[in-house]
Amino acid sequence: MLTIWGRTTSFNVQKVMWALAELGVPHKRIDAGWKFGGLDTPEFKAMSPHGLVPVIKDGDLVMWESNAIVRYLAAKYGAGSFWPADPAARANVDQWMEWAQTKLQLDVIDLFVAMIRTPPARWNKSLIEAKTIAANKNYTLADGILATRPFLSGPEFTYAEIPLAATLYRYFTLEIERPKLPNVEAWYARMQERPAYREHVMVSYEDLRAN
Ligand SMILES: N[C@@H](CCC(=O)N[C@@H](CS)C(=O)NCC(=O)O)C(=O)O
């Protein structure tokens, strides 16, 4: 059975857990990271050289990097619509996944770290303001795209939607000023209709809040 190491409050672990649940892949999860520790042992470092979660073991394959794991799971267990067979169709959705990794996610997670993982007494107001502006700009762009189709990465729900939509729970629960985003809100509501999204992404992060 596939094994995943990582805590449920980790954004990157959540992406993999969401993918596993969407695909119905049997698995066992082992708590690791943050208060659970275990990332510095030689055994863990042998699996994950950077000492980070998530890590999966599926048969002989051991791998890290959440988006690469989501792609692997989609290719192995999601042939068909979750992993489009046509390389051109895959390329079209994959570009959005790269954007999630290199832009959208960074702005939201930086904001999350600045507001939730930093005690309010040490908040860097100008960083929070800059990251809020950047995040709002990304979702305003997304809002325009979502006016034309139900999913940001394309016409169908595919693996690439996971890193994109996984950001929404944190974006919509952080106490920030957001512009009007009717299409992003409708997209978020559609994601919340998916039991796997509710279970694995909408996970309280109160435990992580620094006081
Ligand atoms: N780019 C990596 C980032 C992995 C990462 O930063 N993981 C964080 C959790 S989200 C971690 O392991 N932090 C240390 C900890 O939880 O103790 C990925 O997408 O998997």
The ligand as a Tripos MOL2 file, in Angstrom:
@<TRIPOS>MOLECULE
LIG
   20    19     1     0     0
SMALL
NO_CHARGES

@<TRIPOS>ATOM
      1 N1          8.3630   22.3760   -2.6130 N.3       1 LIG1
      2 C1          8.0690   21.3980   -1.5830 C.3       1 LIG1
      3 C2          7.9400   22.1500   -0.2760 C.3       1 LIG1
      4 C3          7.8270   21.2060    0.9120 C.3       1 LIG1
      5 C4          7.6890   21.9740    2.2110 C.2       1 LIG1
      6 O1          8.0870   23.1490    2.3360 O.2       1 LIG1
      7 N2          7.1220   21.3120    3.2110 N.am      1 LIG1
      8 C5          6.9190   21.9310    4.5080 C.3       1 LIG1
      9 C6          5.4520   21.7640    4.9460 C.3       1 LIG1
     10 S1          4.3330   22.5940    3.8510 S.3       1 LIG1
     11 C7          7.7660   21.2280    5.5630 C.2       1 LIG1
     12 O2          8.1660   20.0920    5.4080 O.2       1 LIG1
     13 N3          8.0540   21.9540    6.6390 N.am      1 LIG1
     14 C8          8.7530   21.4200    7.7700 C.3       1 LIG1
     15 C9          7.8140   20.8960    8.8170 C.2       1 LIG1
     16 O3          6.6140   20.7020    8.5620 O.co2     1 LIG1
     17 O4          8.3160   20.6230    9.9240 O.co2     1 LIG1
     18 C10         6.7830   20.6400   -1.9450 C.2       1 LIG1
     19 O5          5.9670   21.1910   -2.7030 O.co2     1 LIG1
     20 O6          6.6160   19.4910   -1.5070 O.co2     1 LIG1
@<TRIPOS>BOND
     1     1     2 1
     2     2     3 1
     3     2    18 1
     4     3     4 1
     5     4     5 1
     6     5     6 2
     7     5     7 1
     8     7     8 1
     9     8     9 1
    10     8    11 1
    11     9    10 1
    12    11    12 2
    13    11    13 1
    14    13    14 1
    15    14    15 1
    16    15    16 2
    17    15    17 1
    18    18    19 2
    19    18    20 1
@<TRIPOS>SUBSTRUCTURE
     1 LIG1         1 GROUP 0 **** ****
